[in-house]
Amino acid sequence: MERKPIVFSVQMTWKEIYKFTMYHTYHSFAGIFGLVLSVMALANLIVSFDELSDQGKTIMTIVAAWFLIFEPLRMLVRSKSQMKLSKAYKKPLDYMINEEGVTVSQDEESQTIEWKQLVKIVETKSQFLVYSNRINSFIFPKSSLEGREEELGTAMAEYSKGTRVKLLGGMKKRRK
């Protein structure tokens, strides 16, 4: 069945960049490892507080706070900074999703990434993340889709069928 292209615009915000960064970091091996390490340090600090030296308490506090407080704050500052510094985020990005791939355009520039060139598509509670490589992703906030989240998710699952694209999160249930 031939689908009509899905066309929408995204005005990026620092909040959407932050959500992406948090997801990307805390779903990586290093992010999960750091989070587990921080939680273990916090548990050790609580359980062994009276037995720890002042130096031990300081070290456990720093380790506990690293991925639970410092890293999220660093990502927040970085997201706001990235929003201010990136020319691409000053204006909306226009997207067209069709059987050829994902086309992104802004002003007079346009680029299409074919489905076979993509690596993975993740559906979170508030975003679709379409990765063109291990790090870079198109961010489609569901709030920008004007109620067409289901249509977009289903279309991307269908178009990526037969490619190397991995579907993760809510996208897993869409591949039939």
C-alpha positions in Angstrom: 0.0 0.0 0.0 1.4 3.4 -1.0 1.4 5.9 1.7 1.3 9.7 1.4 4.4 11.4 2.6 4.3 12.6 6.2 5.3 16.2 6.4 5.9 18.2 9.6 8.1 20.9 11.1 10.2 20.9 14.3 11.2 24.0 16.1 13.9 22.6 18.4 14.0 23.6 22.0 16.7 23.1 24.7 14.2 20.8 26.5 14.0 18.4 23.5 17.8 18.4 23.2 18.0 17.7 26.9 15.5 14.8 26.7 17.5 13.3 23.8 20.8 13.8 25.6 19.5 12.2 28.8 18.1 9.2 26.8 21.2 8.8 24.7 23.5 8.9 27.7 21.6 6.8 30.1 20.9 4.1 27.6 24.5 3.6 26.7 26.9 1.1 28.5 28.9 4.0 30.1 25.7 5.7 31.2 24.2 2.6 32.8 27.5 1.7 34.4 27.9 5.2 35.8 24.4 5.2 37.1 24.8 1.8 38.8 28.1 3.0 40.3 26.5 6.2 41.6 23.6 4.2 43.2 26.0 1.7 44.7 28.1 4.6 46.2 25.0 6.2 47.6 23.8 2.9 49.1 27.3 2.4 50.6 27.3 5.9 52.0 23.9 5.4 53.7 24.6 1.9 55.0 28.2 2.4 56.1 28.1 6.1 57.0 29.3 5.6 60.6 32.2 3.3 59.6 33.5 5.5 56.7 36.3 7.9 57.3 35.8 11.6 56.4 37.8 10.9 53.2 35.6 7.8 52.4 32.4 9.9 53.0 33.7 12.6 50.6 34.7 10.0 47.9 31.3 8.2 48.2 29.4 11.5 48.1 31.3 12.6 44.9 30.8 9.2 43.2 27.1 9.1 44.2 26.5 12.6 43.0 28.4 12.2 39.7 25.7 10.5 37.5 22.8 11.4 39.8 23.4 15.2 40.0 26.5 16.5 38.2 26.0 14.7 34.9 22.3 15.7 34.4 23.2 19.3 35.3 26.1 19.3 32.8 23.8 18.0 30.1 21.2 20.6 31.0 23.8 23.4 30.6 25.1 21.9 27.4 21.6 21.6 25.9 20.9 25.2 26.6 24.3 26.2 25.2 23.8 24.1 22.1 20.4 25.7 21.5 22.0 29.2 21.6 25.0 28.4 19.5 23.5 26.2 16.7 22.3 28.2 13.6 20.2 25.1 12.6 18.1 25.4 15.7 17.2 29.1 15.2 14.6 28.2 12.6 12.2 25.2 12.2 13.5 22.1 10.4 11.0 20.7 7.9 10.8 16.9 7.5 9.2 14.7 5.0 9.0 10.9 5.7 8.3 8.7 2.7 9.4 5.4 1.1 12.7 7.0 0.0 13.8 8.0 3.4 13.9 11.0 5.8 14.2 14.4 4.0 15.2 17.3 6.2 15.2 20.9 4.8 15.6 24.4 6.0 15.6 27.5 3.9 17.0 26.5 0.5 19.0 23.4 1.7 17.6 19.9 1.7 19.0 16.4 2.3 17.5 12.9 2.1 18.8 10.0 4.2 17.7 6.7 2.7 16.2 4.1 5.0 19.1 1.7 4.3 21.6 4.4 5.6 19.9 4.7 9.0 21.0 2.7 12.0 18.1 2.7 14.5 14.8 4.3 15.4 13.8 4.7 19.0 10.4 5.7 20.3 10.4 7.2 23.8 7.4 8.6 25.7 7.9 12.0 24.1 10.1 11.6 21.0 11.1 9.6 18.0 14.9 9.4 17.6 16.1 8.5 14.1 19.8 7.7 14.2 21.9 8.1 11.1 24.9 6.8 13.0 25.9 5.8 16.6 25.7 9.4 17.9 23.7 11.6 15.6 19.9 11.5 15.5 17.0 13.4 14.1 14.8 14.3 17.0 11.0 14.2 16.3 9.2 15.6 19.4 5.8 14.0 19.5 4.4 17.4 20.4 5.4 18.6 16.9 3.4 15.8 15.2 0.0 17.2 15.8 -1.6 13.9 16.7 0.1 11.9 13.9 2.5 10.0 16.2 0.8 6.6 15.4 0.9 7.3 11.7 4.6 8.3 11.8 5.7 5.4 13.9 3.8 2.9 11.7 5.2 4.4 8.5 8.8 4.4 9.8 8.5 0.7 10.9 7.1 -0.2 7.5 9.7 1.8 5.4 12.6 0.5 7.4 11.6 -3.2 7.0 14.2 -5.2 5.2 17.0 -2.8 6.2 19.6 -2.9 9.0 17.6 -0.4 11.0 17.1 -1.5 14.6 13.7 -0.6 16.2 13.9 0.1 19.9 11.6 1.3 22.6 8.0 1.7 21.5 9.0 1.0 17.9 9.6 -2.7 18.6 5.9 -3.4 18.7 5.4 -1.7 15.3 7.4 -4.1 13.2 5.2 -6.9 11.9 
